Structure formats: structure tokens, C-alpha cells
């Protein structure tokens, strides 16, 4: 029962659209109407308001971390099973991808997945962020950085986390990230993917 309850609240938390909220706060256009039309930090950055993008990034990452951190806390305090933590990790991510508050049309989940990974393991989160940063520094392409980091995340998780269920959830998150980035993968192959801070070429 606790797993169902945790998943429900984690999904609702994941559904909070920080990109839309930050854009409204800064009186910017809805991020679903320009650029990649993705309600995420990278697309909000295309508006030219870095503060709005940072707020979106912190909100999206924060909700992923909070969901897993709370599940971990209560699992330790109340003796809940690891299934509650795994469920929270996946549910909050799915909430961002398919938010009930946006008609189930959400973002691509990069920031939220980073928050989830930090919640599961600080070292796991740091390795993934470091991977993203190194690829972004070299290639200046957000989607490429996210895909490389996502690809390596299950390997990092396997090394750092002693739970097959948690590692399996990380694998699912990686697969979903690749699925949500399918248009970016096509653009990368065609050399049309926009660099960080630039307007989308498609």
C-alpha cells in the first residue's frame, strides 16, 4: 500500500510544470510555443532569460530529488521496502514526462532524471552531471550531453548501488530519455541540432 501511495504523490510532484511556471513569472511566452516546444530549462534558455531557465532547472531537478529523498527517509524511518524508493524514482520521472497538469504532454526529463539520480546516490548524480558537463563543454549540444550521460547512468548505478531493482529503474529512465530525444537524435545525425543557447534549427 505504501508503494502505491508513494508513487501517486511522486507522480503529482513530477507533474508540476516549472518551465511554464517560470515563464509565467518572468512574463515570457509559454515554452511550448517556441523553439523545440519542450517545457524544459534548455528551451526556456532560448527566451534569453537565464534566470527563468535556472529556476526551471532547479525546480525540475529539485522535484526529482525531493521525491526520492522523501521516499528514502520514510523507508528508513518506517521500514518500507526498496520498492517504495524505486517507485518514487520512476513515478516522479513519469510525472514530468506525462504531467496531468499539462494534458500529459511534458518535458524530456533530463533535469528531473538528474535530481532522481542524486536522490538515489550523491556519487551517481555527480558522475552523471560531470559526464553531461564534459560533453557539453566539448560539443555545446545539450541533447548530446544528455544522451551520453543517460547511456552511462546505468553503468554508474550498477557500480555504486547494491540493488538490482534500482539499477533496473535507472535503465528504464535511460530508455525513456532516449525515446523522448528521438527527434534530437535525428537532428544530431543530420547535423541540425541547435547548440546550447541557440534557437532551434527545426
MOURJO-V180985 format. One record per pair of residues at least 4 apart in sequence whose C-alpha atoms are under 8 Angstrom apart, sorted by sequence separation. I is the first residue (numbers start at 1). J is the second residue. If there is no record, write none. Layout:
BEGIN
i: (I & I)
j: (J & J)
END
This chain:
BEGIN
i: (1 & 2 & 3 & 4 & 5 & 6 & 7 & 8 & 9 & 10 & 11 & 12 & 17 & 18 & 19 & 20 & 21 & 22 & 23 & 24 & 29 & 30 & 31 & 32 & 33 & 39 & 40 & 41 & 42 & 43 & 44 & 45 & 49 & 50 & 51 & 52 & 53 & 54 & 55 & 56 & 57 & 58 & 59 & 60 & 61 & 62 & 63 & 64 & 65 & 66 & 67 & 68 & 69 & 70 & 71 & 72 & 73 & 74 & 75 & 76 & 80 & 81 & 82 & 83 & 84 & 85 & 86 & 87 & 88 & 89 & 90 & 91 & 92 & 93 & 94 & 95 & 98 & 99 & 100 & 102 & 109 & 110 & 111 & 112 & 113 & 114 & 115 & 116 & 117 & 118 & 120 & 121 & 122 & 123 & 124 & 125 & 126 & 127 & 128 & 129 & 130 & 131 & 132 & 133 & 134 & 135 & 136 & 141 & 142 & 143 & 144 & 145 & 146 & 147 & 148 & 149 & 150 & 151 & 152 & 153 & 154 & 155 & 156 & 157 & 158 & 163 & 164 & 165 & 166 & 167 & 168 & 169 & 170 & 171 & 172 & 173 & 174 & 175 & 176 & 177 & 178 & 181 & 182 & 183 & 184 & 185 & 186 & 187 & 188 & 194 & 195 & 23 & 24 & 29 & 32 & 38 & 39 & 44 & 45 & 74 & 75 & 94 & 95 & 98 & 99 & 117 & 118 & 120 & 135 & 136 & 139 & 161 & 187 & 188 & 194 & 23 & 24 & 31 & 32 & 37 & 74 & 75 & 98 & 99 & 118 & 119 & 135 & 136 & 139 & 158 & 161 & 187 & 194 & 23 & 31 & 32 & 36 & 45 & 75 & 97 & 98 & 99 & 117 & 118 & 193 & 194 & 23 & 31 & 35 & 44 & 45 & 97 & 98 & 117 & 118 & 136 & 193 & 31 & 44 & 75 & 97 & 98 & 135 & 136 & 157 & 158 & 184 & 192 & 20 & 43 & 75 & 96 & 97 & 115 & 135 & 157 & 192 & 20 & 35 & 41 & 42 & 96 & 97 & 114 & 134 & 19 & 31 & 41 & 44 & 72 & 96 & 97 & 133 & 31 & 40 & 41 & 71 & 72 & 96 & 132 & 135 & 154 & 157 & 71 & 114 & 131 & 132 & 154 & 41 & 114 & 40 & 41 & 93 & 96 & 132 & 154 & 40 & 68 & 71 & 131 & 132 & 153 & 154 & 131 & 153 & 20 & 28 & 93 & 19 & 68 & 92 & 93 & 129 & 154 & 19 & 23 & 67 & 68 & 128 & 153 & 17 & 18 & 19 & 67 & 128 & 93 & 151 & 128 & 150 & 19 & 64 & 67 & 128 & 26 & 89 & 150 & 64 & 23 & 63 & 64 & 124 & 127 & 22 & 147 & 22 & 147 & 124 & 19 & 22 & 124 & 19 & 22 & 60 & 110 & 124 & 18 & 19 & 123 & 18 & 143 & 121 & 121 & 18 & 143 & 18 & 17 & 144 & 14 & 65 & 64 & 68 & 14 & 63 & 64 & 66 & 67 & 13 & 14 & 61 & 62 & 64 & 65 & 69 & 60 & 61 & 64 & 65 & 68 & 69 & 60 & 61 & 63 & 64 & 65 & 67 & 68 & 141 & 58 & 61 & 62 & 65 & 66 & 141 & 142 & 13 & 57 & 61 & 65 & 141 & 142 & 60 & 61 & 64 & 140 & 141 & 140 & 10 & 113 & 6 & 39 & 40 & 110 & 38 & 39 & 40 & 109 & 38 & 40 & 108 & 38 & 41 & 108 & 108 & 7 & 11 & 14 & 15 & 2 & 6 & 10 & 14 & 10 & 13 & 14 & 16 & 17 & 86 & 90 & 3 & 7 & 11 & 12 & 14 & 15 & 16 & 86 & 89 & 93 & 3 & 6 & 7 & 10 & 11 & 14 & 15 & 2 & 6 & 10 & 11 & 13 & 14 & 15 & 17 & 83 & 8 & 11 & 12 & 15 & 16 & 82 & 86 & 90 & 3 & 7 & 11 & 15 & 17 & 7 & 10 & 11 & 14 & 15 & 16 & 17 & 15 & 12 & 15 & 11 & 12 & 17 & 15 & 14 & 42 & 46 & 45 & 46 & 46 & 42 & 42 & 35 & 36 & 35 & 36 & 35)
j: (5 & 6 & 7 & 8 & 9 & 10 & 11 & 12 & 13 & 14 & 15 & 16 & 21 & 22 & 23 & 24 & 25 & 26 & 27 & 28 & 33 & 34 & 35 & 36 & 37 & 43 & 44 & 45 & 46 & 47 & 48 & 49 & 53 & 54 & 55 & 56 & 57 & 58 & 59 & 60 & 61 & 62 & 63 & 64 & 65 & 66 & 67 & 68 & 69 & 70 & 71 & 72 & 73 & 74 & 75 & 76 & 77 & 78 & 79 & 80 & 84 & 85 & 86 & 87 & 88 & 89 & 90 & 91 & 92 & 93 & 94 & 95 & 96 & 97 & 98 & 99 & 102 & 103 & 104 & 106 & 113 & 114 & 115 & 116 & 117 & 118 & 119 & 120 & 121 & 122 & 124 & 125 & 126 & 127 & 128 & 129 & 130 & 131 & 132 & 133 & 134 & 135 & 136 & 137 & 138 & 139 & 140 & 145 & 146 & 147 & 148 & 149 & 150 & 151 & 152 & 153 & 154 & 155 & 156 & 157 & 158 & 159 & 160 & 161 & 162 & 167 & 168 & 169 & 170 & 171 & 172 & 173 & 174 & 175 & 176 & 177 & 178 & 179 & 180 & 181 & 182 & 185 & 186 & 187 & 188 & 189 & 190 & 191 & 192 & 198 & 199 & 28 & 29 & 34 & 37 & 43 & 44 & 49 & 50 & 79 & 80 & 99 & 100 & 103 & 104 & 122 & 123 & 125 & 140 & 141 & 144 & 166 & 192 & 193 & 199 & 29 & 30 & 37 & 38 & 43 & 80 & 81 & 104 & 105 & 124 & 125 & 141 & 142 & 145 & 164 & 167 & 193 & 200 & 30 & 38 & 39 & 43 & 52 & 82 & 104 & 105 & 106 & 124 & 125 & 200 & 201 & 31 & 39 & 43 & 52 & 53 & 105 & 106 & 125 & 126 & 144 & 201 & 40 & 53 & 84 & 106 & 107 & 144 & 145 & 166 & 167 & 193 & 201 & 30 & 53 & 85 & 106 & 107 & 125 & 145 & 167 & 202 & 31 & 46 & 52 & 53 & 107 & 108 & 125 & 145 & 31 & 43 & 53 & 56 & 84 & 108 & 109 & 145 & 44 & 53 & 54 & 84 & 85 & 109 & 145 & 148 & 167 & 170 & 85 & 128 & 145 & 146 & 168 & 56 & 129 & 56 & 57 & 109 & 112 & 148 & 170 & 57 & 85 & 88 & 148 & 149 & 170 & 171 & 149 & 171 & 39 & 47 & 112 & 39 & 88 & 112 & 113 & 149 & 174 & 40 & 44 & 88 & 89 & 149 & 174 & 39 & 40 & 41 & 89 & 150 & 116 & 174 & 152 & 174 & 44 & 89 & 92 & 153 & 52 & 116 & 177 & 92 & 52 & 92 & 93 & 153 & 156 & 52 & 177 & 53 & 178 & 156 & 52 & 55 & 157 & 53 & 56 & 96 & 146 & 160 & 55 & 56 & 160 & 56 & 181 & 160 & 161 & 59 & 184 & 60 & 60 & 188 & 60 & 112 & 112 & 116 & 63 & 112 & 113 & 115 & 116 & 63 & 64 & 111 & 112 & 114 & 115 & 119 & 111 & 112 & 115 & 116 & 119 & 120 & 112 & 113 & 115 & 116 & 117 & 119 & 120 & 193 & 111 & 114 & 115 & 118 & 119 & 194 & 195 & 67 & 111 & 115 & 119 & 195 & 196 & 115 & 116 & 119 & 195 & 196 & 196 & 67 & 173 & 71 & 106 & 107 & 177 & 106 & 107 & 108 & 177 & 107 & 109 & 177 & 108 & 111 & 180 & 181 & 84 & 88 & 91 & 92 & 80 & 84 & 88 & 92 & 89 & 92 & 93 & 95 & 96 & 165 & 169 & 83 & 87 & 91 & 92 & 94 & 95 & 96 & 166 & 169 & 173 & 84 & 87 & 88 & 91 & 92 & 95 & 96 & 84 & 88 & 92 & 93 & 95 & 96 & 97 & 99 & 165 & 91 & 94 & 95 & 98 & 99 & 165 & 169 & 173 & 87 & 91 & 95 & 99 & 101 & 92 & 95 & 96 & 99 & 100 & 101 & 102 & 101 & 99 & 102 & 99 & 100 & 106 & 106 & 112 & 142 & 197 & 197 & 198 & 199 & 196 & 197 & 199 & 200 & 200 & 202 & 202)
END
